[in-house]
Structures are given as structure tokens and as C-alpha cells.
Amino acid sequence: MTDTANTFTTLAVDPGLAEAFWPEKERIWPGFMFEDRYSNMYWSHLSRHFPEWQHYLLDDSARPLLWPRQSPVCGMGQCRVCRSVGLKG
């Protein structure tokens, strides 16, 4: 096993990552992931409202190894993501 120089970054640091890796996401995610009513309602807000929570682990040639997407969503209508999509507690 060789030791490589992986890089951990976020969408806040490099906003172009989301668009650059979209084809890769389309390749590995099952088709139903792109048609879920509820995840589609919230998914687009993650990059815009929480770029610092959109992580990317890149290999030494800047290819994605991991890209977890997350947000500090409360689900009760109190946080900015819930309010931005009209969710009320």
C-alpha cells in the first residue's frame, strides 16, 4: 500500500467541486435517488446554504474519493434550511 497525498476540502473552499463531480454522482447513484420528492426539495439547498458542510476527499490527482453531504437541519422549521423551503414546525 502506498501513501498518497489526499486532500480534504469543502464546497466553501472550492465552489466548483459540486459541478465538477456531478457526472460521477450520476454514474454511481441509483436512478431513484434523483426522483425522490423529499430529498429533491432539500438537496439543492445544501450547497447554497451550507457549503462548509459539503465535504470532499480528493486523491492526489483531485479525483473524488468521498463526498458526504450533510447539513445542520433541525426538521422543525427553526433553521434556515427548513425556513427556506417553507417547512414550519
C-alpha positions in Angstrom: 0.0 0.0 0.0 1.5 3.3 -1.0 1.0 6.5 0.9 -0.7 9.1 -1.2 -1.4 12.8 -0.6 -5.2 13.0 -0.2 -6.9 16.4 0.3 -9.9 17.1 2.4 -11.8 20.2 1.4 -15.3 21.7 1.3 -17.5 23.4 -1.2 -17.0 26.6 0.7 -13.3 26.4 -0.2 -13.8 25.3 -3.8 -17.3 26.0 -5.1 -16.6 24.4 -8.4 -16.5 20.9 -6.9 -20.2 20.3 -7.0 -20.5 20.8 -10.7 -17.2 19.1 -11.5 -18.3 15.9 -9.7 -21.9 15.8 -10.8 -21.3 13.3 -13.6 -19.6 11.0 -11.1 -22.6 11.2 -8.8 -24.9 10.4 -11.7 -22.8 7.4 -12.5 -22.8 5.8 -9.1 -26.1 6.7 -7.5 -29.2 4.7 -8.4 -31.7 6.5 -10.6 -34.4 6.7 -7.9 -32.1 8.9 -5.9 -32.7 11.7 -8.5 -36.5 11.3 -8.3 -37.3 11.4 -4.6 -39.7 14.2 -3.9 -38.5 15.0 -0.4 -34.8 14.7 -1.0 -35.1 16.9 -4.1 -36.9 19.5 -2.1 -34.0 19.9 0.3 -31.0 18.7 -1.7 -30.5 21.8 -3.8 -30.4 24.0 -0.6 -27.4 22.2 0.9 -24.7 23.6 -1.5 -26.2 27.1 -1.3 -26.9 27.4 2.4 -24.3 25.1 3.8 -21.2 24.9 1.6 -19.0 24.4 4.6 -20.8 21.2 5.3 -20.3 19.7 1.8 -17.1 17.8 2.2 -14.8 16.3 -0.4 -11.9 13.9 0.0 -9.8 14.1 -3.1 -6.9 11.9 -4.2 -3.6 13.2 -5.4 -5.0 13.8 -8.9 -8.0 15.7 -7.5 -10.5 12.9 -8.2 -13.2 12.4 -5.5 -12.8 9.5 -3.1 -15.6 10.6 -0.8 -18.1 13.4 -0.8 -20.5 13.3 2.1 -23.3 15.8 2.0 -24.9 17.0 5.2 -26.4 19.9 7.0 -27.4 21.0 10.4 -31.1 20.7 9.7 -33.5 20.7 12.6 -36.6 19.4 10.8 -38.8 21.6 13.0 -38.9 24.8 10.9 -36.4 26.6 13.1 -33.2 26.5 11.0 -32.5 28.4 7.8 -32.8 25.4 5.5 -36.3 24.5 6.9 -37.4 28.1 6.6 -36.0 28.4 3.0 -38.2 25.5 1.8 -41.3 26.6 3.8 -41.2 23.9 6.4 -42.9 25.1 9.5 -42.7 23.5 13.0 
